[in-house]
Amino acid sequence: MEPQPVALKVLNTLSILFFLGALGMVFLYAPLEVTMNYVQKIFYFHTANAWVGMLGFLAAAVAGFIYLVDHDLKWDIIEVAAIEISLVFFLIAILSGSIWARPSWGTYWTWEPRLTTAAILEMVYIACLLLRQGIDDPDRRARFSAVYTLIGSISVPITFLSIRLFRTIHPVLIGSGSASAQGSFDMTPKMLVTLFFTLGTFSVIFVTLFWHRIRLGQLSQLVDQRKLEE
Amino acid sequence: MRSVASSSPLPAHNSPPRHNSSFVKSIGAIIWKDLAAEMRSRELLTAMLVFALLVILIFNFALDLDATTRKAATPGILWATFAFAGTLGLNRSMALEKDRGCFDGLLLAPVDRSAIYFGKLISNLVFMLIVEAVVLPVYSVLYNTNLFNPGLVSVILLGSIGYVAVGTLLSSMAVQTRTRDVLLPILLFPVIIPILIAAVNASSGFLQGIAQAEIMPYINLLLVYDVIFTAVAFMVFDFIVEE
């Protein structure tokens, strides 16, 4: 395995610097929200984690689809990397959302479209990883997990829409929110800048982790090949 | 046997050009095979039925179903029962094929592979509908509730089609893994949530006599789900059975 390319090393450093910068902006630059006070600070990281989770979800769906067309195992490595990263980031988004929801909504959890969909998405990913564990043949594992990811990537948006037929209380930050949303607030320009900075930061972290995870996947593929050669 | 199957580069190659009549005939043959086997052994339906009744029994004690709770809980209990009993049937129906080497035989048969999918889908659907046809009157008698409602029946039909369409695909996947018996529900339940949401809401709508216009979104959702997932499963089934 060749050493980390320069671009990846730059990304490593950038991730750390941006993360520190984002922390500084959230706590020092962004103004305190009037009604929710310090609790509102969690929203920057919560949104960023959910955003990165969505990126991973899209990447996994696209990689799975390309694998089914292409049958090249490198897409499988990309797919599983995206699934694992997305799983972790969505988990962080759900947990941080719960911590925020307790003081804002008065409960850690409600069966609300976004929350429920995020939880179901986690279940789909866990199921996919369990499925992969049960198969030894790499080609079949790749095919099955690509098919399952495809099914999941279609059903999860339908789940979201179907739960949305009920009313939602999750605040909608961009676009018009529903009248029953609780805990929404108007963002000042400084808040908006902070939000976009954290979104950018987490995107960089996502790319860095993604790259590392793909390299790890390639490495384990190499190990498997060496084992077969012996 | 496997080496023969794997030597064909594309699954569709060794099948004859798809004439509608032969396609339908091969689907019919697979359905007939499944139903005949079930007529003789009766192991699948018996297991599903007993299991379904046990689930209702458990719900009875778990929820303490008095008249008021029953009204709200009936659609949920019905669909939970169908979903649980359904995995039992789907698992068994595919495991039978795999254990006796029947699946390899099916794959070697000169028919389009989607015919195998549709054949299994329809026979699974028949088993599911039989179970539902028994559960509904039994539930009506046990809880003195009238479930004979054409709206409810159509919801059950639509919901079962979607459930079985995804279930047949995923069970043919699960059966080829090491952890097959436990894997199917884990794979299936997260992706059939839309069916459960729509079916439970539409069912309770019909049972409580809510206006048709309010139920229609859920019916449409079921229709959309059925169409999308039957089409997707039809397209990807080749990847599942490829050796």
Interface residues (C-beta under 8 A of the other chain):
Chain A: L68 I120 M123 V124 I126 A127 L130 L131 Q133 G134 I135 D136 R140 R143 F144 A146 V147 Y148 L150 I151 G152 I154 S155 I158 T159 L161 S162 I163 L165
Chain B: V166 L169 L170 M173 A174 Q176 T177 R178 T179 R180 L183 I186 L187 F189 P190 V191 I192 I193 P194 I197 A198 N201 P217 Y218 L221 V224 Y225 I228 F229 V232 V236 F239 I240 E242
